[in-house]
Amino acid sequence: MRMRVSEQGDEVLIELLGVAGRHQEILQTLTDGHITLGGGPAPSGLAAADVSVRAGADEMHIRLKGRPGHHFEALSVYHYLRHMLIERNMASASAPGPIQGAQNNLATA
């Protein structure tokens, strides 16, 4: 998956290529309430934002625009999405599953 996050004025633009059917997972990650806003007190995450999503078969283009008094920081959005969509999946892919680990233990016994 290729990800690009940029700022344009008061908006954060997210471009994801090679999503391979992970659209729902990406939207869930964005709406889980863990993306923080800069500015005064407000609900965390997308509750204080306008969101626009355009999606194709293997790509997504997302625009986040904070409501008055609140803004998203592109670097924070990038780090959060990278952790949730890429690093976490890489870590789980490299860890042996319980069945594979059990087979390895039986083979050495």
N, CA, C and O atoms as a GROMACS GRO file, in nm:
protein
  436
    1MET      N    1   0.085  -0.117   0.000
    1MET     CA    2   0.000   0.000   0.000
    1MET      C    3   0.090   0.123   0.000
    1MET      O    4   0.192   0.127   0.069
    2ARG      N    5   0.053   0.221  -0.077
    2ARG     CA    6   0.124   0.348  -0.082
    2ARG      C    7   0.035   0.455  -0.020
    2ARG      O    8  -0.083   0.465  -0.054
    3MET      N    9   0.091   0.534   0.069
    3MET     CA   10   0.013   0.636   0.139
    3MET      C   11   0.084   0.769   0.128
    3MET      O   12   0.206   0.778   0.146
    4ARG      N   13   0.007   0.874   0.099
    4ARG     CA   14   0.060   1.010   0.099
    4ARG      C   15  -0.038   1.097   0.175
    4ARG      O   16  -0.158   1.097   0.148
    5VAL      N   17   0.014   1.173   0.272
    5VAL     CA   18  -0.067   1.264   0.351
    5VAL      C   19  -0.007   1.403   0.335
    5VAL      O   20   0.113   1.422   0.352
    6SER      N   21  -0.091   1.501   0.303
    6SER     CA   22  -0.042   1.637   0.284
    6SER      C   23  -0.144   1.736   0.337
    6SER      O   24  -0.261   1.704   0.357
    7GLU      N   25  -0.096   1.857   0.359
    7GLU     CA   26  -0.183   1.967   0.401
    7GLU      C   27  -0.203   2.061   0.285
    7GLU      O   28  -0.111   2.088   0.208
    8GLN      N   29  -0.324   2.109   0.274
    8GLN     CA   30  -0.357   2.210   0.174
    8GLN      C   31  -0.450   2.309   0.242
    8GLN      O   32  -0.570   2.284   0.256
    9GLY      N   33  -0.393   2.422   0.285
    9GLY     CA   34  -0.471   2.519   0.360
    9GLY      C   35  -0.513   2.460   0.493
    9GLY      O   36  -0.429   2.415   0.571
   10ASP      N   37  -0.644   2.459   0.519
   10ASP     CA   38  -0.693   2.403   0.646
   10ASP      C   39  -0.743   2.260   0.631
   10ASP      O   40  -0.820   2.212   0.715
   11GLU      N   41  -0.701   2.192   0.526
   11GLU     CA   42  -0.743   2.054   0.501
   11GLU      C   43  -0.623   1.960   0.505
   11GLU      O   44  -0.510   2.000   0.477
   12VAL      N   45  -0.649   1.836   0.540
   12VAL     CA   46  -0.550   1.729   0.528
   12VAL      C   47  -0.600   1.635   0.422
   12VAL      O   48  -0.713   1.586   0.428
   13LEU      N   49  -0.515   1.609   0.322
   13LEU     CA   50  -0.550   1.521   0.212
   13LEU      C   51  -0.475   1.390   0.229
   13LEU      O   52  -0.354   1.388   0.252
   14ILE      N   53  -0.547   1.280   0.217
   14ILE     CA   54  -0.489   1.146   0.232
   14ILE      C   55  -0.513   1.072   0.101
   14ILE      O   56  -0.626   1.060   0.055
   15GLU      N   57  -0.404   1.022   0.043
   15GLU     CA   58  -0.413   0.944  -0.080
   15GLU      C   59  -0.358   0.805  -0.050
   15GLU      O   60  -0.244   0.790  -0.007
   16LEU      N   61  -0.439   0.704  -0.074
   16LEU     CA   62  -0.400   0.565  -0.051
   16LEU      C   63  -0.413   0.488  -0.181
   16LEU      O   64  -0.520   0.486  -0.241
   17LEU      N   65  -0.305   0.426  -0.224
   17LEU     CA   66  -0.305   0.346  -0.346
   17LEU      C   67  -0.270   0.202  -0.309
   17LEU      O   68  -0.192   0.178  -0.217
   18GLY      N   69  -0.329   0.108  -0.380
   18GLY     CA   70  -0.303  -0.033  -0.350
   18GLY      C   71  -0.375  -0.080  -0.226
   18GLY      O   72  -0.321  -0.159  -0.149
   19VAL      N   73  -0.497  -0.033  -0.205
   19VAL     CA   74  -0.571  -0.069  -0.083
   19VAL      C   75  -0.628  -0.211  -0.090
   19VAL      O   76  -0.661  -0.269   0.013
   20ALA      N   77  -0.640  -0.265  -0.208
   20ALA     CA   78  -0.677  -0.406  -0.228
   20ALA      C   79  -0.793  -0.451  -0.141
   20ALA      O   80  -0.782  -0.550  -0.069
   21GLY      N   81  -0.905  -0.381  -0.148
   21GLY     CA   82  -1.024  -0.422  -0.076
   21GLY      C   83  -1.024  -0.390   0.073
   21GLY      O   84  -1.108  -0.443   0.146
   22ARG      N   85  -0.932  -0.307   0.120
   22ARG     CA   86  -0.924  -0.273   0.263
   22ARG      C   87  -1.000  -0.143   0.293
   22ARG      O   88  -0.976  -0.080   0.396
   23HIS      N   89  -1.090  -0.103   0.206
   23HIS     CA   90  -1.162   0.023   0.223
   23HIS      C   91  -1.229   0.034   0.359
   23HIS      O   92  -1.216   0.135   0.428
   24GLN      N   93  -1.300  -0.070   0.399
   24GLN     CA   94  -1.374  -0.069   0.525
   24GLN      C   95  -1.279  -0.056   0.644
   24GLN      O   96  -1.307   0.019   0.737
   25GLU      N   97  -1.168  -0.128   0.641
   25GLU     CA   98  -1.069  -0.121   0.749
   25GLU      C   99  -1.011   0.021   0.760
   25GLU      O  100  -0.991   0.071   0.870
   26ILE      N  101  -0.985   0.083   0.648
   26ILE     CA  102  -0.930   0.218   0.648
   26ILE      C  103  -1.031   0.317   0.705
   26ILE      O  104  -0.996   0.402   0.787
   27LEU      N  105  -1.156   0.307   0.662
   27LEU     CA  106  -1.259   0.397   0.716
   27LEU      C  107  -1.279   0.374   0.865
   27LEU      O  108  -1.298   0.470   0.940
   28GLN      N  109  -1.274   0.249   0.910
   28GLN     CA  110  -1.288   0.219   1.052
   28GLN      C  111  -1.173   0.280   1.131
   28GLN      O  112  -1.194   0.334   1.240
   29THR      N  113  -1.053   0.272   1.077
   29THR     CA  114  -0.936   0.331   1.143
   29THR      C  115  -0.951   0.481   1.157
   29THR      O  116  -0.916   0.538   1.260
   30LEU      N  117  -1.004   0.546   1.053
   30LEU     CA  118  -1.023   0.691   1.058
   30LEU      C  119  -1.131   0.732   1.158
   30LEU      O  120  -1.124   0.839   1.217
   31THR      N  121  -1.230   0.648   1.176
   31THR     CA  122  -1.344   0.686   1.260
   31THR      C  123  -1.338   0.630   1.401
   31THR      O  124  -1.433   0.646   1.478
   32ASP      N  125  -1.228   0.564   1.438
   32ASP     CA  126  -1.222   0.503   1.571
   32ASP      C  127  -1.201   0.603   1.684
   32ASP      O  128  -1.199   0.564   1.800
   33GLY      N  129  -1.186   0.732   1.652
   33GLY     CA  130  -1.177   0.835   1.755
   33GLY      C  131  -1.039   0.860   1.810
   33GLY      O  132  -1.025   0.934   1.908
   34HIS      N  133  -0.935   0.803   1.750
   34HIS     CA  134  -0.800   0.820   1.801
   34HIS      C  135  -0.718   0.924   1.727
   34HIS      O  136  -0.605   0.952   1.766
   35ILE      N  137  -0.769   0.982   1.622
   35ILE     CA  138  -0.699   1.091   1.554
   35ILE      C  139  -0.734   1.218   1.629
   35ILE      O  140  -0.851   1.253   1.644
   36THR      N  141  -0.632   1.287   1.677
   36THR     CA  142  -0.656   1.404   1.760
   36THR      C  143  -0.657   1.532   1.676
   36THR      O  144  -0.598   1.540   1.569
   37LEU      N  145  -0.726   1.630   1.730
   37LEU     CA  146  -0.738   1.760   1.666
   37LEU      C  147  -0.656   1.862   1.742
   37LEU      O  148  -0.643   1.853   1.864
   38GLY      N  149  -0.602   1.959   1.670
   38GLY     CA  150  -0.542   2.074   1.735
   38GLY      C  151  -0.650   2.180   1.754
   38GLY      O  152  -0.747   2.182   1.679
   39GLY      N  153  -0.634   2.266   1.851
   39GLY     CA  154  -0.734   2.370   1.874
   39GLY      C  155  -0.795   2.355   2.012
   39GLY      O  156  -0.740   2.286   2.098
   40GLY      N  157  -0.905   2.419   2.032
   40GLY     CA  158  -0.972   2.420   2.162
   40GLY      C  159  -1.038   2.288   2.193
   40GLY      O  160  -1.026   2.192   2.118
   41PRO      N  161  -1.108   2.283   2.308
   41PRO     CA  162  -1.175   2.158   2.347
   41PRO      C  163  -1.281   2.119   2.245
   41PRO      O  164  -1.363   2.200   2.203
   42ALA      N  165  -1.278   1.994   2.207
   42ALA     CA  166  -1.375   1.941   2.110
   42ALA      C  167  -1.374   1.791   2.120
   42ALA      O  168  -1.281   1.733   2.176
   43PRO      N  169  -1.474   1.726   2.066
   43PRO     CA  170  -1.470   1.580   2.061
   43PRO      C  171  -1.348   1.537   1.980
   43PRO      O  172  -1.313   1.601   1.881
   44SER      N  173  -1.284   1.428   2.022
   44SER     CA  174  -1.168   1.382   1.946
   44SER      C  175  -1.213   1.316   1.817
   44SER      O  176  -1.328   1.274   1.804
   45GLY      N  177  -1.122   1.308   1.724
   45GLY     CA  178  -1.147   1.237   1.600
   45GLY      C  179  -1.235   1.311   1.502
   45GLY      O  180  -1.237   1.434   1.499
   46LEU      N  181  -1.305   1.236   1.424
   46LEU     CA  182  -1.378   1.293   1.312
   46LEU      C  183  -1.511   1.355   1.349
   46LEU      O  184  -1.580   1.407   1.262
   47ALA      N  185  -1.548   1.350   1.477
   47ALA     CA  186  -1.674   1.412   1.518
   47ALA      C  187  -1.670   1.563   1.497
   47ALA      O  188  -1.774   1.626   1.481
   48ALA      N  189  -1.550   1.621   1.496
   48ALA     CA  190  -1.536   1.766   1.478
   48ALA      C  191  -1.478   1.799   1.341
   48ALA      O  192  -1.404   1.896   1.327
   49ALA      N  193  -1.512   1.720   1.240
   49ALA     CA  194  -1.453   1.740   1.108
   49ALA      C  195  -1.553   1.713   0.998
   49ALA      O  196  -1.653   1.644   1.016
   50ASP      N  197  -1.523   1.772   0.883
   50ASP     CA  198  -1.593   1.739   0.761
   50ASP      C  199  -1.504   1.642   0.684
   50ASP      O  200  -1.384   1.666   0.669
   51VAL      N  201  -1.561   1.534   0.637
   51VAL     CA  202  -1.485   1.430   0.571
   51VAL      C  203  -1.542   1.408   0.431
   51VAL      O  204  -1.663   1.402   0.412
   52SER      N  205  -1.452   1.396   0.335
   52SER     CA  206  -1.491   1.363   0.199
   52SER      C  207  -1.409   1.243   0.155
   52SER      O  208  -1.287   1.242   0.171
   53VAL      N  209  -1.474   1.141   0.101
   53VAL     CA  210  -1.405   1.020   0.057
   53VAL      C  211  -1.443   0.990  -0.086
   53VAL      O  212  -1.560   0.986  -0.122
   54ARG      N  213  -1.341   0.967  -0.168
   54ARG     CA  214  -1.358   0.916  -0.305
   54ARG      C  215  -1.280   0.787  -0.312
   54ARG      O  216  -1.162   0.783  -0.276
   55ALA      N  217  -1.344   0.682  -0.357
   55ALA     CA  218  -1.277   0.552  -0.360
   55ALA      C  219  -1.296   0.485  -0.495
   55ALA      O  220  -1.402   0.491  -0.556
   56GLY      N  221  -1.190   0.420  -0.539
   56GLY     CA  222  -1.194   0.335  -0.657
   56GLY      C  223  -1.168   0.192  -0.614
   56GLY      O  224  -1.165   0.163  -0.495
   57ALA      N  225  -1.149   0.104  -0.709
   57ALA     CA  226  -1.128  -0.036  -0.678
   57ALA      C  227  -1.004  -0.060  -0.594
   57ALA      O  228  -1.003  -0.148  -0.508
   58ASP      N  229  -0.898   0.018  -0.617
   58ASP     CA  230  -0.772  -0.006  -0.548
   58ASP      C  231  -0.711   0.124  -0.493
   58ASP      O  232  -0.590   0.130  -0.472
   59GLU      N  233  -0.794   0.225  -0.472
   59GLU     CA  234  -0.742   0.352  -0.422
   59GLU      C  235  -0.848   0.427  -0.343
   59GLU      O  236  -0.968   0.403  -0.358
   60MET      N  237  -0.801   0.517  -0.258
   60MET     CA  238  -0.891   0.603  -0.181
   60MET      C  239  -0.828   0.742  -0.172
   60MET      O  240  -0.707   0.757  -0.157
   61HIS      N  241  -0.913   0.844  -0.181
   61HIS     CA  242  -0.873   0.983  -0.162
   61HIS      C  243  -0.964   1.040  -0.055
   61HIS      O  244  -1.086   1.045  -0.071
   62ILE      N  245  -0.905   1.084   0.055
   62ILE     CA  246  -0.982   1.130   0.170
   62ILE      C  247  -0.941   1.272   0.204
   62ILE      O  248  -0.822   1.304   0.207
   63ARG      N  249  -1.039   1.358   0.230
   63ARG     CA  250  -1.015   1.497   0.268
   63ARG      C  251  -1.074   1.518   0.406
   63ARG      O  252  -1.192   1.493   0.429
   64LEU      N  253  -0.990   1.565   0.498
   64LEU     CA  254  -1.034   1.598   0.633
   64LEU      C  255  -1.026   1.749   0.651
   64LEU      O  256  -0.921   1.809   0.626
   65LYS      N  257  -1.133   1.808   0.692
   65LYS     CA  258  -1.133   1.952   0.717
   65LYS      C  259  -1.192   1.975   0.855
   65LYS      O  260  -1.309   1.946   0.880
   66GLY      N  261  -1.109   2.028   0.946
   66GLY     CA  262  -1.156   2.056   1.080
   66GLY      C  263  -1.260   2.165   1.080
   66GLY      O  264  -1.255   2.258   0.999
   67ARG      N  265  -1.354   2.155   1.169
   67ARG     CA  266  -1.456   2.259   1.182
   67ARG      C  267  -1.394   2.381   1.246
   67ARG      O  268  -1.284   2.371   1.300
   68PRO      N  269  -1.461   2.496   1.244
   68PRO     CA  270  -1.401   2.619   1.297
   68PRO      C  271  -1.341   2.601   1.437
   68PRO      O  272  -1.404   2.548   1.528
   69GLY      N  273  -1.216   2.647   1.451
   69GLY     CA  274  -1.145   2.638   1.577
   69GLY      C  275  -1.068   2.509   1.597
   69GLY      O  276  -1.002   2.493   1.699
   70HIS      N  277  -1.074   2.416   1.502
   70HIS     CA  278  -1.008   2.287   1.513
   70HIS      C  279  -0.940   2.254   1.382
   70HIS      O  280  -0.990   2.290   1.275
   71HIS      N  281  -0.828   2.184   1.389
   71HIS     CA  282  -0.759   2.144   1.267
   71HIS      C  283  -0.687   2.011   1.288
   71HIS      O  284  -0.656   1.972   1.401
   72PHE      N  285  -0.662   1.944   1.179
   72PHE     CA  286  -0.584   1.821   1.181
   72PHE      C  287  -0.441   1.856   1.144
   72PHE      O  288  -0.417   1.945   1.064
   73GLU      N  289  -0.347   1.785   1.203
   73GLU     CA  290  -0.207   1.801   1.167
   73GLU      C  291  -0.169   1.683   1.079
   73GLU      O  292  -0.182   1.568   1.120
   74ALA      N  293  -0.121   1.712   0.959
   74ALA     CA  294  -0.090   1.608   0.861
   74ALA      C  295   0.008   1.506   0.917
   74ALA      O  296  -0.009   1.386   0.894
   75LEU      N  297   0.110   1.550   0.989
   75LEU     CA  298   0.210   1.457   1.040
   75LEU      C  299   0.149   1.360   1.142
   75LEU      O  300   0.183   1.242   1.141
   76SER      N  301   0.061   1.409   1.228
   76SER     CA  302  -0.005   1.322   1.325
   76SER      C  303  -0.094   1.220   1.255
   76SER      O  304  -0.095   1.102   1.293
   77VAL      N  305  -0.169   1.264   1.154
   77VAL     CA  306  -0.256   1.173   1.078
   77VAL      C  307  -0.171   1.067   1.010
   77VAL      O  308  -0.205   0.948   1.011
   78TYR      N  309  -0.059   1.110   0.948
   78TYR     CA  310   0.029   1.016   0.880
   78TYR      C  311   0.083   0.910   0.975
   78TYR      O  312   0.076   0.790   0.946
   79HIS      N  313   0.136   0.953   1.090
   79HIS     CA  314   0.193   0.858   1.185
   79HIS      C  315   0.088   0.760   1.236
   79HIS      O  316   0.115   0.641   1.249
   80TYR      N  317  -0.031   0.809   1.265
   80TYR     CA  318  -0.136   0.722   1.315
   80TYR      C  319  -0.177   0.618   1.209
   80TYR      O  320  -0.186   0.500   1.240
   81LEU      N  321  -0.202   0.663   1.087
   81LEU     CA  322  -0.242   0.570   0.981
   81LEU      C  323  -0.130   0.470   0.950
   81LEU      O  324  -0.156   0.352   0.927
   82ARG      N  325  -0.007   0.518   0.948
   82ARG     CA  326   0.106   0.428   0.922
   82ARG      C  327   0.112   0.318   1.029
   82ARG      O  328   0.130   0.201   0.997
   83HIS      N  329   0.097   0.357   1.154
   83HIS     CA  330   0.100   0.259   1.262
   83HIS      C  331  -0.015   0.159   1.249
   83HIS      O  332   0.006   0.038   1.257
   84MET      N  333  -0.135   0.209   1.230
   84MET     CA  334  -0.254   0.123   1.229
   84MET      C  335  -0.265   0.036   1.104
   84MET      O  336  -0.308  -0.080   1.113
   85LEU      N  337  -0.230   0.089   0.988
   85LEU     CA  338  -0.253   0.017   0.863
   85LEU      C  339  -0.132  -0.058   0.811
   85LEU      O  340  -0.147  -0.157   0.739
   86ILE      N  341  -0.012  -0.014   0.847
   86ILE     CA  342   0.107  -0.076   0.789
   86ILE      C  343   0.189  -0.148   0.895
   86ILE      O  344   0.209  -0.269   0.886
   87GLU      N  345   0.237  -0.076   0.996
   87GLU     CA  346   0.326  -0.137   1.095
   87GLU      C  347   0.259  -0.249   1.173
   87GLU      O  348   0.319  -0.354   1.195
   88ARG      N  349   0.135  -0.227   1.214
   88ARG     CA  350   0.065  -0.330   1.291
   88ARG      C  351   0.044  -0.455   1.207
   88ARG      O  352   0.057  -0.567   1.258
   89ASN      N  353   0.010  -0.440   1.079
   89ASN     CA  354  -0.009  -0.555   0.991
   89ASN      C  355   0.123  -0.627   0.964
   89ASN      O  356   0.124  -0.750   0.953
   90MET      N  357   0.233  -0.553   0.954
   90MET     CA  358   0.364  -0.616   0.932
   90MET      C  359   0.403  -0.699   1.055
   90MET      O  360   0.456  -0.809   1.041
   91ALA      N  361   0.377  -0.645   1.173
   91ALA     CA  362   0.411  -0.718   1.297
   91ALA      C  363   0.329  -0.845   1.310
   91ALA      O  364   0.382  -0.949   1.348
   92SER      N  365   0.200  -0.839   1.278
   92SER     CA  366   0.116  -0.958   1.291
   92SER      C  367   0.149  -1.061   1.183
   92SER      O  368   0.133  -1.181   1.205
   93ALA      N  369   0.195  -1.015   1.066
   93ALA     CA  370   0.231  -1.108   0.959
   93ALA      C  371   0.360  -1.183   0.991
   93ALA      O  372   0.377  -1.297   0.947
   94SER      N  373   0.451  -1.121   1.066
   94SER     CA  374   0.578  -1.186   1.097
   94SER      C  375   0.569  -1.276   1.220
   94SER      O  376   0.657  -1.361   1.239
   95ALA      N  377   0.466  -1.260   1.302
   95ALA     CA  378   0.451  -1.344   1.421
   95ALA      C  379   0.387  -1.477   1.380
   95ALA      O  380   0.291  -1.478   1.303
   96PRO      N  381   0.439  -1.589   1.431
   96PRO     CA  382   0.378  -1.718   1.397
   96PRO      C  383   0.241  -1.732   1.462
   96PRO      O  384   0.221  -1.691   1.576
   97GLY      N  385   0.149  -1.789   1.389
   97GLY     CA  386   0.016  -1.813   1.442
   97GLY      C  387   0.018  -1.930   1.539
   97GLY      O  388   0.117  -2.004   1.543
   98PRO      N  389  -0.087  -1.949   1.617
   98PRO     CA  390  -0.089  -2.056   1.717
   98PRO      C  391  -0.078  -2.194   1.655
   98PRO      O  392  -0.015  -2.282   1.714
   99ILE      N  393  -0.138  -2.217   1.538
   99ILE     CA  394  -0.131  -2.350   1.476
   99ILE      C  395   0.009  -2.377   1.427
   99ILE      O  396   0.062  -2.487   1.447
  100GLN      N  397   0.072  -2.278   1.363
  100GLN     CA  398   0.207  -2.296   1.313
  100GLN      C  399   0.304  -2.321   1.429
  100GLN      O  400   0.389  -2.409   1.420
  101GLY      N  401   0.291  -2.246   1.536
  101GLY     CA  402   0.376  -2.266   1.653
  101GLY      C  403   0.357  -2.404   1.713
  101GLY      O  404   0.454  -2.468   1.754
  102ALA      N  405   0.232  -2.452   1.718
  102ALA     CA  406   0.206  -2.585   1.773
  102ALA      C  407   0.270  -2.693   1.686
  102ALA      O  408   0.324  -2.790   1.738
  103GLN      N  409   0.264  -2.677   1.554
  103GLN     CA  410   0.325  -2.775   1.465
  103GLN      C  411   0.476  -2.777   1.485
  103GLN      O  412   0.536  -2.884   1.486
  104ASN      N  413   0.538  -2.661   1.502
  104ASN     CA  414   0.683  -2.656   1.524
  104ASN      C  415   0.719  -2.727   1.653
  104ASN      O  416   0.820  -2.797   1.657
  105ASN      N  417   0.640  -2.710   1.760
  105ASN     CA  418   0.669  -2.776   1.887
  105ASN      C  419   0.656  -2.928   1.874
  105ASN      O  420   0.735  -3.002   1.932
  106LEU      N  421   0.558  -2.973   1.798
  106LEU     CA  422   0.541  -3.119   1.781
  106LEU      C  423   0.654  -3.176   1.700
  106LEU      O  424   0.697  -3.288   1.727
  107ALA      N  425   0.704  -3.103   1.603
  107ALA     CA  426   0.810  -3.154   1.519
  107ALA      C  427   0.941  -3.169   1.595
  107ALA      O  428   1.022  -3.256   1.561
  108THR      N  429   0.964  -3.086   1.697
  108THR     CA  430   1.090  -3.095   1.772
  108THR      C  431   1.080  -3.190   1.891
  108THR      O  432   1.182  -3.223   1.951
  109ALA      N  433   0.960  -3.233   1.926
  109ALA     CA  434   0.944  -3.319   2.045
  109ALA      C  435   0.975  -3.463   2.014
  109ALA      O  436   0.966  -3.549   2.102
   0.00000   0.00000   0.00000
